[in-house]
Amino acid sequence: MTNKTIAVVNSTGRQTASVIRVASAVGYHVRAQLRDREGIVAEELEGFRNVTLIEGPLEDPEIVKSVFRGAQLAFINTTAWGDEVTLGKSLANAAKKAGIQHYIYSSMPDHGAFGRNLPSLPLWSTKFTVENYIRQIGLPATFVYAGIYNNNFTSLPYPLFCMEFQPDDSIQWVAPFHPDIPLPWLDAEHDVGPAVIQILKDGLRKWSGHRIALAFEVLTPRQVCAAFARALNRPVRYKRGQIEVRVSIPGWYKEQLEGLQVLFGEHNAPYFGPELAAPDEARSLWEGYRGMEEYAREVFPVEEANNGLTWMN
């Protein structure tokens, strides 16, 4: 048990919900912001002990102030819903004013800053801007860079991670990634929480200012498909190709996908940039991670069923 309190925001997202589950289970108090209480994750959070839900938008300064009230620690994952840079700076300022002792921010790289004529991805470069601001104001912080979520995969016709069933009951994944260049992977719901709690336990003496690649496996697209094939006992093939958009998506996500197509489809860029590698540091934080094959066997069919699909029956 601990008498420390962790402040978190966007609490129904995969990363933050994972942190709340683990923090509550091991005895931390949590002050958790969420925009509203709709959905099954919000319902789940209402049942956790030691968790105070703070309902309201982060655009409201009183909500932001309330999140950090009485807290010593924070895990902050901003999102593209809103002005991410403005909200990220507002949260950092409020955390510093509240005296937060260790601030963990979920960041991402800005590939445009690495030279080589690489494009900046709009949803990643904003996070990198917020990270730099956190450093500039002297907030005691650690930065985690999340790998690709295993949980992104679906057989629904969403872009980039669609595992599409074929007429012969095989599966095909089409994406711009080079088939033989490894990518970092993360089961966000299962593994973010334990890793973040361990970072907080280790403290700033070990992780002050540090960037951590939060990915527990490094697999090529072909290796991902092989893991799915073993798990689901059916052929799964990878095809390198253009990102297909067959459903309505926000304009900012379309822009992100167009950037991903260029960054990885044309430049074969390193996912986290040239200086950050996985998975050694992540595994040093949490040995009980869920790998891709286990995810595909145990979790993917459940998530598909929750989406109303029946292929697994």
Sequence and secondary structure as in RCSB ss.txt:
>XXXX:A:sequence
MTNKTIAVVNSTGRQTASVIRVASAVGYHVRAQLRDREGIVAEELEGFRNVTLIEGPLEDPEIVKSVFRGAQLAF
INTTAWGDEVTLGKSLANAAKKAGIQHYIYSSMPDHGAFGRNLPSLPLWSTKFTVENYIRQIGLPATFVYAGIYN
NNFTSLPYPLFCMEFQPDDSIQWVAPFHPDIPLPWLDAEHDVGPAVIQILKDGLRKWSGHRIALAFEVLTPRQVC
AAFARALNRPVRYKRGQIEVRVSIPGWYKEQLEGLQVLFGEHNAPYFGPELAAPDEARSLWEGYRGMEEYAREVF
PVEEANNGLTWMN
>XXXX:A:secstr
    EEEESSTTSHHHHHHHHHHHHTT EEEEEES S SHHHHHHHT TTEEEEES TTSHHHHHHHHTT SEEE
E   SSS HHHHHHHHHHHHHHHT SEEEEEE   GGGG TT    HHHHHHHHHHHHHHHTT  EEEEEE EEG
GG BSSS SSSBEEE TTS EEEEESS TTS EEEE HHHHHHHHHHHHHHH HHHHTT EEEE SEEE HHHHH
HHHHHHHTS EEEEE      S   HHHHHHHHHHHHHHHTS   TT TT   SHHHHHH S    HHHIIIIIH
HHHHHHTT  TT 
